[in-house]
Every structure is written in C-alpha cells, then in structure tokens.
Amino acid sequence: MQWAPAIFLLIFAFPAAAQEQQSQADEGMLPTWEVVEIAEELKAHVNGVQQILEQVRPKEWLQDGAPQAYVDQYENLQQDLAYLGQSADALAVKPDKLTIVIDTFLWLDRLHSMLGSMTTGVRKYQSDPIADLLDSAGSRNNGAIEQLKGYMRQLASSTEDQMSIAHEEAQRCRSEIVNKPRP
C-alpha cells in the first residue's frame, strides 16, 4: 500500500495544479493562442527585417570611413535574426515552455538594440529612407518585447506556484508514509 500516496499525488495534486494554472489564466495570463500569434508575428517580422537588411551595404561604408565594427555587427545581426526565427518557431510549438519564452525574449531584445545601432550607421553612411525603414522595424518590436516580458513573468510565477503545490503535496505524502504505523 505504499503506492497509495503516489497514486493520490497523480490523481489529485496534478489536476489541482492544472486548475491553479487555469485560474491564473483567468486572472490575466496570456492565453496560449495569443502567444502563438506573437510567435507568428515575430517570424513575419524577422522576414521583413531581412528584406530591409538586403539593401544595407556596410562593406561599402568602409571606403567612406565607417568602422569595421559595422560590418561585424551586420553579420551578427543576420545570425541573430536566424536565431530569433528559430526561437519564434519553437515558441509557436511550445508556448508554455519557460526556457523558450526566455530565449525568444532575449533574442528579440538583442535584435532591438542592434537594429538601433545599425540604423545609426545606415543613416550616416548610406540612406535616410533605409534607416527610417530599420527604425520603423525596430519600433514594431516594442509591443512584442513588452508582451513577452509580461508573459515570461506570468509563466515563471505560474510555474513556481505549481512547483510549490507539488512540493507541499509530496511533503505531506512523505510525512504520511513516515508516520504510518508498521504492520
């Protein structure tokens, strides 16, 4: 009969944790479908930024006195866009996985800051209209950054609550097993 507490945990504690998560969803946590929409928007955003970056020619800026750092940054930006796209794909598949949400947020935040610097270089060494396009693309990130930041906090809090409930139930079951009189 040592399995009874474990069965109890599976039957009663985990549904309770799921019910807790549902009540948190009712209290303002972004629904999964909205997170999937954010991921889809990010993938579209990545494609849009890549199209704009196809017009950027930082190697040509070198003859005008631009630092090599812009060329390096451009190459890093291309890689980071690919990583953000992969992370957004993963987020669309597993929107409730905290590590994926964090990765996506961090890639998006990095892209946002790098776009600002690249925009400065484009404006100085190439073209104001292209710089305006990059600036506009960077501004479109603001909403997604804030949404992901809030969702990340909500998901972390929900996960902590679930773990706390599971831990308390495991300790209660452990105590029950330890204190049970031996036959």
C-alpha positions in Angstrom: 0.0 0.0 0.0 3.0 2.3 -0.3 1.8 3.3 -3.7 -1.4 4.9 -2.4 0.2 8.3 -1.6 1.9 8.3 -5.1 -1.4 7.5 -6.8 -3.1 10.2 -4.7 -0.5 12.6 -5.9 -1.1 11.7 -9.5 -4.8 11.7 -9.3 -5.4 14.8 -7.1 -2.4 17.0 -6.9 -1.6 17.5 -10.6 -5.2 18.3 -11.5 -5.1 20.8 -8.7 -2.0 22.3 -10.2 -3.7 22.4 -13.6 -6.7 24.0 -12.0 -4.5 26.6 -10.4 -2.9 27.4 -13.7 -6.4 27.8 -15.3 -7.4 30.2 -12.6 -4.3 32.2 -13.2 -5.1 32.3 -16.9 -8.4 33.7 -15.9 -6.6 36.4 -13.9 -4.7 37.9 -16.8 -2.2 35.4 -18.1 -1.9 35.5 -21.8 -3.7 32.6 -23.4 -1.6 30.1 -25.4 -3.2 31.1 -28.7 -2.1 34.7 -28.2 1.5 33.6 -27.5 1.4 31.6 -30.7 0.2 34.7 -32.5 3.1 36.7 -31.1 5.5 34.0 -32.3 3.9 34.1 -35.8 4.2 37.9 -35.9 7.9 37.6 -34.8 8.6 35.2 -37.7 7.0 37.7 -40.1 9.0 40.5 -38.5 12.2 38.5 -39.0 11.4 38.2 -42.7 10.6 41.9 -43.0 13.9 42.9 -41.3 15.9 40.5 -43.5 14.4 42.1 -46.6 15.4 45.6 -45.4 18.9 44.4 -44.5 19.3 43.1 -48.0 19.6 46.8 -49.0 22.2 47.6 -46.4 25.8 47.5 -47.7 28.2 48.1 -44.7 31.3 46.9 -46.6 30.8 49.8 -49.0 30.8 52.1 -46.0 34.4 51.3 -45.2 35.6 53.5 -48.1 33.7 56.4 -46.5 35.5 55.9 -43.2 33.0 53.7 -41.4 34.5 51.4 -38.7 34.8 47.7 -39.4 32.5 47.2 -36.4 29.5 47.9 -38.6 30.4 45.0 -41.0 30.8 42.7 -38.0 27.6 44.0 -36.5 25.8 43.4 -39.8 26.9 39.8 -39.9 26.0 39.3 -36.2 22.6 40.8 -36.9 22.0 38.4 -39.8 22.8 35.5 -37.4 20.7 36.9 -34.6 17.7 37.2 -37.0 18.1 33.5 -37.8 18.2 32.6 -34.1 15.2 34.7 -33.4 13.3 33.0 -36.2 14.2 29.6 -34.8 13.2 30.6 -31.4 9.9 32.0 -32.6 9.3 28.7 -34.4 9.9 26.8 -31.1 7.7 29.3 -29.2 4.8 28.6 -31.7 5.1 24.9 -31.0 5.6 25.1 -27.2 4.3 28.4 -26.0 4.2 27.3 -22.3 7.8 26.3 -22.1 9.6 29.0 -20.0 13.1 28.5 -21.4 11.8 29.0 -25.0 9.9 32.2 -23.9 13.1 33.5 -22.3 15.2 32.6 -25.3 12.8 34.4 -27.6 12.7 37.4 -25.4 16.5 37.6 -25.2 17.0 37.3 -29.0 14.3 39.9 -29.6 15.8 42.3 -27.1 19.3 41.8 -28.6 17.9 42.4 -32.1 16.1 45.5 -30.9 19.4 47.1 -29.6 21.4 46.0 -32.6 18.9 47.5 -35.0 19.2 50.8 -33.3 23.0 50.8 -33.8 22.7 49.6 -37.4 20.2 52.3 -38.1 22.7 54.9 -37.0 25.2 53.6 -39.4 22.8 53.3 -42.3 21.7 56.9 -41.7 25.3 58.2 -41.6 26.8 56.2 -44.4 24.1 55.0 -46.7 20.5 56.3 -46.9 17.9 58.0 -44.7 15.0 56.1 -46.2 16.5 52.7 -45.4 17.4 54.0 -42.0 13.8 55.0 -41.5 12.7 51.5 -42.5 15.0 49.9 -40.0 13.9 52.4 -37.3 10.3 51.5 -38.0 11.1 47.8 -37.9 12.8 48.3 -34.5 9.8 50.2 -33.2 7.5 47.3 -34.2 9.5 45.2 -31.7 8.4 47.3 -28.7 5.0 45.7 -28.3 6.3 42.1 -28.7 9.1 42.8 -26.2 6.6 44.1 -23.6 4.1 41.2 -24.2 6.9 38.6 -23.9 8.3 40.3 -20.8 4.9 40.2 -19.1 4.1 36.7 -20.3 7.6 35.5 -19.1 6.8 36.8 -15.6 3.4 35.3 -15.6 4.7 31.9 -16.7 7.5 31.9 -14.2 5.1 32.8 -11.4 2.7 30.1 -12.5 5.5 27.5 -12.7 6.7 28.5 -9.2 3.1 28.1 -7.9 2.7 24.7 -9.5 6.1 23.6 -8.1 5.1 24.8 -4.6 1.9 22.9 -4.7 3.6 19.8 -5.9 6.3 20.1 -3.2 3.8 20.7 -0.4 1.8 17.6 -1.5 4.9 15.5 -1.8 6.0 16.5 1.7 2.5 15.7 3.0 2.6 12.3 1.4 6.1 11.7 2.7 5.0 12.6 6.2 2.1 10.3 6.0 4.3 7.4 4.9 6.9 8.1 7.6 4.3 8.4 10.3 2.2 5.4 9.2 2.4 2.6 11.8 4.1 -0.5 10.6 2.0 -3.7 10.5 
